[in-house]
């Protein structure tokens, strides 16, 4: 006796495609958030390095650089007394 199996129905194909596209969109959105967060952390790390460098310059009696360009980004630096403030696109750091 021969048993015939039905193929996939159109509904099954559409459900599979919608599940795949939902999963793809969720992963894509998560990856976008991770890239944005990594960019923010990297810029903050650069600003901290610049602030520490400017504090060392002050300690050695050298002048404070008002603008520092690094990796295509411009950081605005203001030195007041013993403190250093570095402003960048996504925020600012103060030491």
N, C-alpha and C positions, 0 to 999 in steps of 0.2 A: 504494500500500500504506500503510495507516494503522498508525502505531506508537503503542502505548499505554504511558504512563509510570506506574509505580506511585507511589502517594503515600508519604508518610513512614510508616515502621512505628512501632509503639508503642515499640519498643526505641530507635530513633533519637531520638524525642521525649524519652524518659526520660534518655538520655545527655546530650542538649543541656541539659535542665533541671538535671541534676546538675552539669555543667560551669559553667553560669551561676551556680548557687547557691554553688558552691565559690569561684568568682571573687568574687562579691559578699561572701561572708563574709570572705575574705582581705582585701579592700579595706576593709571595715568595721572589722576588727580593727586594721589598720594605721592607719586614721584615728583610732581610739580611742587608740592608743598615741601618736600625734602630738599629740592634744589634751592628754593627760596630761603629756607632756614639755613642751609649750608652757606649761602652767599652772605647772609646777615652775620653769621658767626665769623666768617673769614674777614669781612670788613671790620668787625669789632676787634678781632685779633690784630689786624694791621694798625688800627687806631691805638690800641694799647702799646704796641711796639713803638710807634711814633711818639706817644706820650712819654714813655720811659726814656727814649733817646733824648727828647727835649729836656727832661729832668736832669739827665746826665750832663747835657750841655750847660744847663744852668749851674750845676754843681761845679763844673770846671771853669765857670766864669765866661762862657761863650754866649753869644746872642741867640735868641730864640728865632727859629725860622717861621715866618708867618704862614707860608704855604708849603706843603710837602706833596709832591705828586709821586704816586707809587702804583704800579700796575694799571695805569690809565685812570686812576681816581685821584681827585684833588682833596686833600685834607687841610682844613683851616686850623691853625694852631694859635692859641693865645696863652702867653705866659704871664702870670700875675703873682708876684711874690715867690713862694715856694710851690705854687700850684700850676698845673698845666691842664688846659682844656683843648681837646681835639674834636672838631666837628667834621662829620662825614655825611654822605648822602642819607644813610639810614638811621642816624642818631648822633650822639656825642658821648665822649668819655672825659671824665675829669679825675685827675690824680692830685 
